[in-house]
Structures are given as C-alpha cells and as structure tokens.
Amino acid sequence: MARIGALLSFGAAIWLTPLPASAHTDLVRANPAVNSTVKSAPEKVALTFAENLQPNGFGLIVTGPDGARADSGTATVQGATLSKQLTALTSAGRYQVTYRIVGPDGHQVTGSYAFRLTTADAAGRDSATIAATAAATATATATATSAAAAATDDAQPSSSGLQWIPIVLLGALGVGTGIAVGAARSRRPSP
C-alpha cells in the first residue's frame, strides 16, 4: 500500500508540474521567396523570422546551380531579419539558401529552401561593387545590432537551462511526500 501511495504522489507531482514553453522561431518571410521563380537576380537574401534573433550564432550560405557559393561578405542580423549580399548570379537555375539562427529562447534553428533564377545577372556587378555594398551593409547592421543587443540583454536573459530547477525540485518534493506518506501508513498497526 505504501508503494502505491508513493507512486500516486510521484505521478501527481509530475503531472501537475508545469513545463517551460519550447517554441522555436519560425521563418515567416523570405526574399527571394521559398520555392519561388525569379526573373532578375536579387542582390541579397533576406529572411524574416517570427521573433527577434540573437546577435550571435547565425549563418547564411547560398549556393548556385553549379554548387559554388553565391553569397558574399558576412551575414547580418537586425531584429528578426537575417540577410546576406549575393555575388553576381551569372547562371540561371536553382539556388539553395541554407541558414542557421538562434532564437530569443536560445534554441538554434536551421533550415534551407531553394529558389529558381530564370535570367542570369546581366548587370555585370563586379566583385568590388558587391564587396563595398556588403561592407557598408555589415557596418550599418553591426552598429544597429550592437545597440539592439545592449538594449535587450537586460530584458531578455538567454536560456541557460535554469528553468528546469523548479521542476526538478517540485518532482523531488512530490517523491519525498509520497515516501513519507507511505512510510507513515506502513507503521500504523493493523486492525
């Protein structure tokens, strides 16, 4: 009988213990759009997520139809948007976008999608122009991202696993209560 009481107490403690939310940041908009066909070559890829992103741990790679890298410079985060400049897309075909971000809850999210380019970049943007544009964008975004990170560091502490401590303590309390009740009942003399 004592074991049944302990098991019931433990089960109640586990069942009644609230679990922390574990939602992940979803991609809500992409430019170029997911699985789209575009006629003119985009100058950059911009991905917007449902929540603001952490200013570290992110990455964005774009590969062309031949498997070669088609991105240029450094990926940047500003609020909920991850972006990166592209090289001159000189080949029509399928381009693969692969990304990695860290949401406000500290969880890393990865994903990928493709878009199709029907007309190669005829503008002939040279690599110096692309690099200059990427550097200017990176400098402006880094400044904005640093300011945003400083402003949100106090408001949004990163997830460090400490949210599980109350759950473990409540579970231990439930087990201890069950054992104590079971032990007290087993000590009573039988009628």
KACOR-V553847 format. One line per field, one symbol per residue. burial: 1 if it has 16 or more other C-alpha atoms within 10 Angstrom, else 0. A space follows every 10 residues. Layout:
burial = ???
//
This chain:
burial = 0100111011 1011000000 0001100001 0111000100 1111111110 1111100111 1111100001 1111111111 1111111111 1111111011 1111111000 0001111001 1000000001 1001101100 1100100110 0000000000 0000001001 1001101110 1110000000 0
//
